[in-house]
Amino acid sequence: MSKSVSDLTIIILSYNSQFWLKKTLTTLYEKYLTQTKKVIEVVVIDNNSQDESVSLVKKEFPQVSLILNPTNSGYAAGNNLALKTVESTYAMLLNSDVEFTQDSNLDLLLEYLDTHSKVGVITPKVTLINGELDLASHRGEPTLWASFTYFVGLEKLFPYLKKYSQYHQLYKGFETIHEVDACSGAGMIVRTSAMKKVGLLDERFFMYAEDLDWCKRFRDLEYKIIFFPQVKLIHHKYKSGISSLSSQTSLKTKNYFYETMLQYYDKHYQNRYPRWVRQGIYYFLEMKKGAV
């Protein structure tokens, strides 16, 4: 007798996030898993945490599948440990600092995917604790122009003009279902059959930009990325694995944001522009790192 395929595998990467991981798992079960009729699997990958995260999962959430990574190999490599084993129809990347509420019915996202075969990735409306949108979940492709307008503040000055707000695609609004170029690994669902064509997360990105790169690769194969605001998650941003670290390590972690920008440029844009463009980007990002 063949094993039935589950509808969704929820994958949570954890690194020194015991307190927030407990909140994520507790609200996931209370606000969603106890009500859905879908067949859902939950997997936690621990990236060699030094706190009691592993003990927490084993003791309080024995129904969760636990993968122990012997090293902190980063966001992409850690998640790939679970992604490469997924057999469910869909897979979800979920941060360990995300909170579910009564508006977090993932079934609506799965039903949308069921009826829209060209959608490869779907994201709920990921908000910050103050209710504002986490802009990382509603992004445009970071072309040179889009990045320039964002970093010099033109996007903030003219948020509803397409010419100046391409970095976060603010001109599209946040209340209707629509396409975006990319969303955040804090909470994104991918079609497994599409993922097998696109490939796993690119492990050259230790953290940051791997979700942006993944979405671009889905788009390159003509899959759509959908923003679905009727489903909401709360992202307690920068809590997962950062607040518990030393200030020196925290600074290093934040600097990854700028370093991966150059990695992303090298992968997707380096051959399109003269060498001096890359040098200019490098010096600009080094100045940004120094200002952190």
CORURRA-V557996 format. One line per field, one symbol per residue. phi: phi as a letter, one per 20 degrees, with the letter a starting at -180 (. if undefined). psi: psi as a letter, one per 40 degrees, with the letter a starting at -180 (. if undefined). A space follows every 50 residues. Layout:
phi: ???
psi: ???
//
This chain:
phi: .fffeffbdedcecblcgfffffffffgffecffdfdfeddccddeemfd edgffgffedcffefdddefceenffffffgegfdfcffcccecfecdde cfedffgfffffffdcfeeecccfeedefenfffffebddfffgffffff fenffffcfdegfdcffdlffemcddfbfcebcdffacddffffgfefof ffffefbmmfffffffffffemeeddecffdccddefmefmdfeefffff fffffggfffffffgffdcgfecffffffffgffffffffef
psi: hihihidhhhhhhhhffdddddddddddddeddedieihhihhhhhffie afdddddddegeehhhhhheigeidddddddddeeheidiihhhiefihi aeefgeddddddddegdehdhiiahhiideeihheeegiihgiddddddd deeddddgdehddefddefdeeieeihiiidiaiedgihihdddddddii ihedhdiiedddddddddddefiihhhgeehiihhgiedheddeiidddd dddddddddddddddddeedeeiidddddddddddddddde.
//
